[in-house]
Amino acid sequence: MAVLFNLFLLFCFTTTATTSLATTSPTNAKPKRLVTKLIHRNSVYSPYYNPTNTIADRARHAIDSSNARFDYIWKKIQGISLDADDVRSGVIADSRRTGFLANISIGSPPVPQLLVMDTGSSLSWTQCRPCTNCFFQALPIFNPPKSSTYRLVPCDSPKCNRQVPGIICRAPHCGFELQYVDGTTVSGFVSTETITFETSDEGIISVPNLVFGCETNVVVNPGTLGGQTSGLLGLGAEVISMANQLGSKFSYCFGSIWDPHYIHNQLIFGEGAKTEGITTFLDIIGTFYYIRLDSISVGEKMLDISPQVFELSEDGTRGVIIDSGTTLTYLPKAAFDPLKDEVLSLMKGIVKFIGTQQSSPCFKGLIDRDLAGFPVVTFNFANGVDLALDVKSFFYMAGPNAFCMAMAPTTAANLTIIGVMAQQSYNIAYNLAQSSISIQRIDCALLE
């Protein structure tokens, strides 16, 4: 019964755009924001939501999903191959383990789809009929013959960009083949289609001829993809990504990922994306976004961490990635250890140390009750841009009376990944054309 109610909530949440098809927005010189609501796994609107999960269950999933995501990113950066086909196949993350799901509608008439948001992948794709080894999804599978605007992309089209990993020619049509870390392969055809978004004034707008993948086959392990979602929304830096196709600007805002009723998480595309505030440098290597971190401070104290720990290398194996799919933040030991030691020092006499989880210190107590007055932890980026973490972004509840630091040491030498918890209550805005990023603390509800 809970599953049926959960799917009912999902349909209510995802059909906003299609039920407003009769509504047209007045002409306005101000650029409209193409808005996509985001659903976190912990949300009551998520098809993964399980009301019987305990605090410890949610914490364990956050750790497991973060570890899986980190492994995926590290393998992709290193170019580690699972088999000979990896040279031509992109490698994508396990869609069951990522944090945010995005609602978009594809085709004419529009069909709602639930896609995994991924800033580390470029090609967006959804499952299509007819499919071999179809995986289960909560919303109807997209059926191209029923759409009047669906078109296959020929191999000789500029849109069949075989410079992008995973894009191939299946003469006469352009195809794709992407591989998961566990060996599962998804494949299909590169196509163009009309995609419908909500706008900031509660209207809708349909954008024609957007490139996406129509997935028709899953091999090796279909269970990897089973679990309600339809596919993937690629926000990586390559030209084929949805971010670049919609104008090279996008922003997202995350609220509390632990509040199951929070409804203001959102993704905004195009000129209407909120990019206010001071910007810092955005470096792009492959499909990942790197930012320049200078130092970490706790309160007024700057930690003794060499700036070289955060320096970017040409191959991307060193540096600082900002990511939408990792829950925890990962730091090299040379940065993690000074931060951990400072936290342990501050906690003496306040709460009891009870051990470690994921090598991070854990304490007895409640975040709200016991950490009033705990200093803000700040990531200080180049050009004076700061990411300030309050206690609810720096710690997570690991049980009914236990909390842990939401940071973990990396096994990779000097790779840092800034995860979703650190980005809570911030609008993160990317300008790919200018290679810049702005970070603004805000209540996400104010962006609506």
C-alpha positions as CSV (number, residue, x, y, z in Angstrom):
1,M,0.0,0.0,0.0
2,A,2.9,2.4,0.9
3,V,4.4,1.7,-2.6
4,L,1.1,2.6,-4.3
5,F,0.7,5.8,-2.3
6,N,4.4,6.6,-3.0
7,L,3.8,6.3,-6.8
8,F,0.6,8.4,-6.5
9,L,2.7,11.2,-4.9
10,L,5.3,10.8,-7.7
11,F,2.7,11.2,-10.4
12,C,1.2,14.3,-8.7
13,F,4.7,15.8,-8.5
14,T,5.7,15.0,-12.1
15,T,2.6,15.9,-14.0
16,T,2.6,19.6,-13.1
17,A,4.0,20.5,-16.5
18,T,1.6,18.4,-18.5
19,T,-1.5,19.5,-16.6
20,S,-0.6,23.1,-17.3
21,L,-0.4,22.6,-21.1
22,A,-3.5,24.8,-21.5
23,T,-1.7,27.6,-19.7
24,T,0.4,30.0,-21.8
25,S,2.8,32.5,-20.4
26,P,2.6,36.2,-21.4
27,T,5.4,37.5,-23.6
28,N,8.1,39.0,-21.4
29,A,11.4,40.5,-22.4
30,K,13.0,39.1,-19.3
31,P,14.4,35.6,-20.0
32,K,12.3,32.8,-18.6
33,R,13.9,30.3,-16.3
34,L,13.5,26.7,-17.4
35,V,12.8,25.1,-14.1
36,T,13.0,21.4,-13.2
37,K,12.0,20.2,-9.8
38,L,14.5,18.0,-8.1
39,I,13.6,15.0,-5.8
40,H,16.0,13.6,-3.3
41,R,16.0,9.9,-2.5
42,N,14.9,10.7,1.0
43,S,11.8,12.7,-0.2
44,V,8.3,11.4,0.2
45,Y,8.0,12.2,-3.6
46,S,10.8,9.8,-4.4
47,P,9.9,6.3,-5.6
48,Y,12.7,5.1,-3.4
49,Y,11.2,6.5,-0.3
50,N,10.7,3.9,2.4
51,P,8.9,5.2,5.5
52,T,10.2,2.3,7.6
53,N,13.8,3.4,7.1
54,T,15.5,4.5,10.4
55,I,18.0,7.3,10.8
56,A,20.7,4.7,10.8
57,D,19.3,3.2,7.5
58,R,19.4,6.6,5.8
59,A,22.9,7.3,7.1
60,R,24.2,3.9,5.9
61,H,22.7,4.5,2.4
62,A,24.4,8.0,2.3
63,I,27.7,6.4,3.1
64,D,27.3,3.5,0.6
65,S,26.1,5.7,-2.2
66,S,28.9,8.2,-1.6
67,N,31.5,5.5,-1.7
68,A,30.0,4.1,-4.9
69,R,30.0,7.5,-6.5
70,F,33.6,8.3,-5.4
71,D,34.7,5.0,-6.9
72,Y,32.9,5.8,-10.2
73,I,34.5,9.3,-10.4
74,W,38.0,8.0,-9.6
75,K,37.8,5.2,-12.1
76,K,36.4,7.5,-14.8
77,I,39.2,10.1,-14.2
78,Q,41.9,7.4,-14.3
79,G,40.3,5.8,-17.4
80,I,40.2,2.4,-15.7
81,S,38.7,-0.2,-18.1
82,L,36.5,-3.0,-17.2
83,D,36.9,-4.6,-20.6
84,A,38.2,-3.8,-24.1
85,D,34.9,-2.0,-25.0
86,D,35.6,0.7,-22.3
87,V,37.8,2.5,-24.8
88,R,34.8,3.5,-26.8
89,S,32.2,3.3,-24.1
90,G,31.4,6.0,-21.6
91,V,31.3,4.9,-17.9
92,I,28.3,6.1,-15.9
93,A,27.3,5.7,-12.3
94,D,24.8,3.4,-10.8
95,S,21.5,5.2,-11.0
96,R,20.1,3.6,-7.9
97,R,22.7,5.3,-5.7
98,T,22.7,8.9,-6.8
99,G,21.0,11.7,-4.9
100,F,18.7,13.8,-7.0
101,L,16.0,12.9,-9.6
102,A,14.8,15.4,-12.2
103,N,11.4,15.7,-13.8
104,I,11.2,16.5,-17.5
105,S,8.7,15.7,-20.2
106,I,9.8,14.3,-23.6
107,G,8.0,14.3,-26.9
108,S,4.8,15.6,-28.5
109,P,2.6,15.1,-26.7
110,P,4.9,15.3,-23.6
111,V,5.5,12.2,-21.6
112,P,6.9,12.7,-18.0
113,Q,10.2,11.1,-17.3
114,L,12.2,10.8,-14.0
115,L,15.9,11.1,-14.7
116,V,19.0,10.9,-12.5
117,M,20.7,14.3,-12.4
118,D,24.5,13.9,-13.0
119,T,27.0,16.8,-13.4
120,G,29.6,14.1,-14.2
121,S,27.9,12.8,-17.4
122,S,27.1,14.6,-20.7
123,L,24.6,12.6,-22.7
124,S,21.1,12.6,-21.4
125,W,19.1,9.4,-22.1
126,T,15.9,7.7,-21.3
127,Q,14.5,4.2,-21.8
128,C,12.5,3.9,-25.0
129,R,10.2,1.3,-26.6
130,P,10.8,-1.2,-28.1
131,C,13.5,-2.2,-25.6
132,T,15.4,-5.4,-25.0
133,N,15.8,-6.4,-21.3
134,C,13.6,-3.4,-20.3
135,F,14.2,-2.3,-16.7
136,F,11.3,-1.3,-14.4
137,Q,10.5,2.4,-14.1
138,A,7.7,4.2,-12.3
139,L,6.6,6.4,-15.2
140,P,5.5,5.2,-18.7
141,I,8.3,4.2,-21.0
142,F,8.8,6.7,-23.8
143,N,7.5,5.4,-27.1
144,P,9.0,7.3,-30.1
145,P,6.4,6.4,-32.8
146,K,3.8,8.1,-30.7
147,S,5.7,11.4,-30.7
148,S,5.3,13.7,-33.8
149,T,8.6,15.4,-33.1
150,Y,11.0,12.5,-32.6
151,R,13.9,12.2,-35.1
152,L,16.8,9.8,-35.3
153,V,20.2,11.5,-35.9
154,P,22.2,10.3,-38.9
155,C,25.8,9.4,-38.5
156,D,27.0,12.2,-40.8
157,S,25.2,14.9,-38.7
158,P,27.3,17.3,-36.5
159,K,25.0,16.2,-33.7
160,C,26.6,12.7,-33.9
161,N,29.7,13.9,-32.1
162,R,31.9,10.9,-31.8
163,Q,34.4,12.9,-29.8
164,V,32.1,12.4,-26.9
165,P,32.8,9.1,-25.1
166,G,30.1,6.5,-25.8
167,I,28.8,8.1,-29.1
168,I,29.1,5.6,-32.0
169,C,27.8,5.1,-35.5
170,R,25.3,2.4,-36.1
171,A,24.9,3.1,-39.8
172,P,23.0,4.9,-41.0
173,H,22.0,6.2,-37.6
174,C,24.0,7.6,-34.7
175,G,24.1,5.4,-31.6
176,F,25.5,5.3,-28.1
177,E,26.9,2.7,-25.7
178,L,27.5,3.5,-22.1
179,Q,28.9,1.2,-19.4
180,Y,28.3,1.1,-15.7
181,V,31.1,0.4,-13.3
182,D,29.5,-3.0,-12.5
183,G,29.7,-4.0,-16.2
184,T,26.1,-3.2,-17.2
185,T,25.9,-1.7,-20.6
186,V,23.1,0.5,-21.9
187,S,22.8,1.3,-25.6
188,G,20.5,2.8,-28.2
189,F,20.2,5.6,-30.7
190,V,21.1,9.3,-30.5
191,S,17.9,11.3,-31.3
192,T,16.4,14.7,-31.3
193,E,13.2,15.5,-29.5
194,T,11.1,18.3,-28.0
195,I,11.5,18.6,-24.2
196,T,9.1,20.5,-22.1
197,F,10.0,22.5,-19.0
198,E,8.1,24.5,-16.5
199,T,8.9,28.3,-16.4
200,S,9.4,30.6,-13.4
201,D,5.9,32.1,-13.9
202,E,4.2,28.6,-13.7
203,G,3.8,28.4,-17.5
204,I,5.5,25.9,-19.7
205,I,7.9,26.1,-22.6
206,S,8.8,23.4,-25.1
207,V,12.4,23.4,-26.5
208,P,12.6,21.6,-29.9
209,N,15.5,19.5,-31.4
210,L,17.4,18.7,-28.2
211,V,19.8,15.8,-28.5
212,F,19.2,12.9,-26.2
213,G,19.8,9.1,-26.2
214,C,16.9,6.7,-26.7
215,E,18.0,3.6,-24.8
216,T,16.7,0.4,-26.2
217,N,19.0,-2.4,-24.7
218,V,20.5,-3.3,-21.4
219,V,22.9,-6.1,-21.2
220,V,24.8,-8.0,-18.4
221,N,22.9,-6.7,-15.4
222,P,19.5,-5.1,-15.9
223,G,19.1,-5.0,-12.1
224,T,21.5,-2.1,-11.9
225,L,18.9,0.2,-13.5
226,G,15.8,-1.2,-12.0
227,G,14.2,1.0,-9.3
228,Q,11.8,3.5,-10.9
229,T,14.0,6.0,-12.8
230,S,13.8,6.3,-16.6
231,G,17.4,7.3,-17.4
232,L,19.9,10.1,-16.8
233,L,20.1,13.9,-17.2
234,G,23.6,14.8,-18.2
235,L,24.9,18.1,-17.0
236,G,28.5,17.6,-17.8
237,A,30.7,20.1,-19.7
238,E,30.7,18.4,-23.2
239,V,28.8,20.0,-26.0
240,I,26.1,17.3,-26.1
241,S,25.1,17.8,-22.5
242,M,21.7,19.3,-21.7
243,A,23.5,22.2,-19.9
244,N,25.3,23.2,-23.1
245,Q,22.3,22.7,-25.4
246,L,20.2,25.0,-23.2
247,G,22.6,28.0,-23.3
248,S,25.7,27.0,-21.3
249,K,24.2,28.3,-18.0
250,F,22.5,26.3,-15.3
251,S,22.1,26.5,-11.5
252,Y,20.8,24.2,-8.8
253,C,19.7,24.8,-5.3
254,F,19.5,22.1,-2.6
255,G,17.7,22.4,0.7
256,S,17.9,19.9,3.5
257,I,18.3,16.4,2.1
258,W,17.2,14.9,5.4
259,D,13.8,16.6,5.4
260,P,11.4,14.2,3.5
261,H,8.8,16.9,2.9
262,Y,11.1,19.6,1.5
263,I,9.8,20.6,-2.0
264,H,12.0,23.5,-3.1
265,N,15.1,21.7,-4.6
266,Q,15.3,22.9,-8.2
267,L,17.4,22.9,-11.3
268,I,17.3,26.0,-13.6
269,F,18.6,26.2,-17.2
270,G,19.5,29.0,-19.6
271,E,19.7,32.7,-19.3
272,G,17.3,32.8,-16.5
273,A,19.6,30.8,-14.2
274,K,20.4,32.7,-11.1
275,T,24.1,33.6,-11.3
276,E,24.4,36.5,-8.9
277,G,27.2,37.1,-6.5
278,I,31.0,36.8,-6.7
279,T,32.2,34.1,-9.1
280,T,35.3,31.9,-8.9
281,F,37.1,29.9,-11.5
282,L,35.7,26.8,-13.0
283,D,38.1,24.3,-14.6
284,I,36.7,21.6,-16.8
285,I,38.5,18.3,-17.4
286,G,36.6,15.6,-19.2
287,T,33.0,15.8,-17.9
288,F,33.9,17.0,-14.4
289,Y,33.9,20.5,-12.9
290,Y,36.8,21.5,-10.8
291,I,37.0,24.6,-8.5
292,R,40.0,26.3,-6.9
293,L,40.1,25.7,-3.2
294,D,42.7,27.8,-1.3
295,S,42.1,26.8,2.3
296,I,39.7,25.5,5.0
297,S,39.0,27.4,8.2
298,V,37.1,26.5,11.4
299,G,35.6,29.6,12.9
300,E,38.4,32.2,12.7
301,K,41.2,29.6,12.6
302,M,42.8,28.7,9.3
303,L,43.8,25.1,9.3
304,D,47.4,24.2,8.6
305,I,47.0,22.7,5.2
306,S,49.4,23.2,2.3
307,P,47.7,24.8,-0.7
308,Q,49.4,22.2,-2.8
309,V,47.0,19.6,-1.4
310,F,44.2,21.2,-3.5
311,E,46.2,22.0,-6.7
312,L,44.7,20.8,-10.0
313,S,46.7,18.5,-12.2
314,E,46.4,18.3,-16.0
315,D,44.9,14.8,-15.9
316,G,42.3,15.7,-13.2
317,T,43.6,13.1,-10.7
318,R,44.4,16.0,-8.3
319,G,42.2,18.9,-7.6
320,V,38.7,19.8,-6.2
321,I,35.5,18.5,-7.9
322,I,32.1,19.9,-7.1
323,D,29.6,17.1,-7.6
324,S,25.8,16.6,-7.5
325,G,25.8,12.9,-6.8
326,T,28.1,12.5,-3.8
327,T,26.5,13.0,-0.4
328,L,29.6,13.2,1.7
329,T,32.6,15.4,1.0
330,Y,36.0,13.6,0.4
331,L,39.3,15.2,1.4
332,P,42.9,14.0,1.0
333,K,44.4,12.9,4.3
334,A,46.6,15.9,4.4
335,A,43.4,18.0,4.6
336,F,41.1,15.6,6.4
337,D,43.4,14.9,9.4
338,P,43.9,18.6,10.5
339,L,40.1,19.1,10.1
340,K,39.3,16.0,12.1
341,D,41.8,16.9,14.8
342,E,40.3,20.4,15.2
343,V,36.8,18.9,15.5
344,L,37.9,16.4,18.1
345,S,39.6,19.2,20.1
346,L,36.5,21.4,20.0
347,M,34.2,18.5,21.1
348,K,36.2,17.8,24.3
349,G,34.0,18.4,27.3
350,I,30.9,19.0,25.1
351,V,29.9,15.6,23.7
352,K,31.3,12.1,24.1
353,F,33.4,10.6,21.3
354,I,32.0,7.2,20.4
355,G,34.2,6.0,17.6
356,T,34.4,6.4,13.8
357,Q,32.3,5.7,10.8
358,Q,34.0,5.9,7.4
359,S,37.1,7.0,9.3
360,S,35.1,10.1,10.4
361,P,34.7,10.9,14.1
362,C,31.2,10.2,15.7
363,F,29.8,11.6,18.9
364,K,26.9,10.8,21.3
365,G,24.1,13.4,21.1
366,L,21.9,15.4,18.9
367,I,23.1,18.0,16.4
368,D,20.3,20.5,17.2
369,R,20.6,20.2,20.9
370,D,24.3,19.8,21.5
371,L,26.1,21.8,18.9
372,A,24.7,25.3,19.5
373,G,27.6,27.7,19.1
374,F,29.8,25.2,17.1
375,P,32.0,27.3,14.8
376,V,31.2,27.4,11.0
377,V,33.5,25.4,8.8
378,T,34.4,27.4,5.7
379,F,35.9,26.3,2.4
380,N,37.7,29.3,1.0
381,F,37.8,29.4,-2.8
382,A,39.8,31.6,-5.1
383,N,38.5,35.2,-5.7
384,G,37.0,35.4,-2.2
385,V,34.2,32.9,-2.7
386,D,33.3,31.0,0.5
387,L,31.2,27.9,1.1
388,A,30.3,28.1,4.8
389,L,29.0,24.9,6.4
390,D,26.8,25.1,9.5
391,V,26.4,22.1,11.8
392,K,23.6,20.6,9.6
393,S,25.9,20.6,6.6
394,F,29.0,19.5,8.4
395,F,27.5,16.7,10.5
396,Y,24.8,14.1,9.9
397,M,22.7,12.0,12.3
398,A,24.0,8.4,12.2
399,G,21.5,7.1,14.7
400,P,18.8,8.3,17.2
401,N,21.4,9.6,19.6
402,A,24.7,9.7,17.5
403,F,26.1,12.0,14.8
404,C,29.2,12.0,12.7
405,M,31.3,14.4,10.6
406,A,30.1,14.4,7.0
407,M,33.6,14.2,5.6
408,A,35.7,11.2,4.7
409,P,39.4,10.7,3.8
410,T,40.1,9.8,0.1
411,T,42.1,6.8,-0.8
412,A,43.1,8.7,-4.0
413,A,46.2,10.8,-3.4
414,N,45.0,14.4,-3.6
415,L,41.5,14.3,-5.1
416,T,38.8,16.3,-3.2
417,I,35.1,15.9,-3.9
418,I,32.6,18.4,-2.5
419,G,29.4,16.6,-2.0
420,V,25.7,17.5,-1.7
421,M,25.6,17.9,2.1
422,A,28.1,20.7,1.9
423,Q,26.0,22.4,-0.8
424,Q,22.8,22.5,1.2
425,S,21.1,25.9,1.3
426,Y,23.2,27.2,-1.5
427,N,22.4,28.2,-5.1
428,I,25.3,26.9,-7.2
429,A,25.4,28.6,-10.6
430,Y,27.6,27.5,-13.6
431,N,28.5,29.6,-16.5
432,L,30.3,27.3,-18.9
433,A,30.9,29.9,-21.5
434,Q,32.9,32.0,-19.0
435,S,34.3,29.1,-17.1
436,S,33.0,30.5,-13.8
437,I,30.8,29.4,-10.9
438,S,29.0,31.4,-8.2
439,I,28.1,30.1,-4.8
440,Q,25.3,32.0,-3.0
441,R,23.7,31.0,0.4
442,I,20.0,31.3,0.0
443,D,16.6,29.7,0.9
444,C,15.8,27.8,-2.3
445,A,12.1,28.7,-1.9
446,L,13.1,32.3,-2.8
447,L,14.1,31.2,-6.2
448,E,10.6,30.1,-7.2
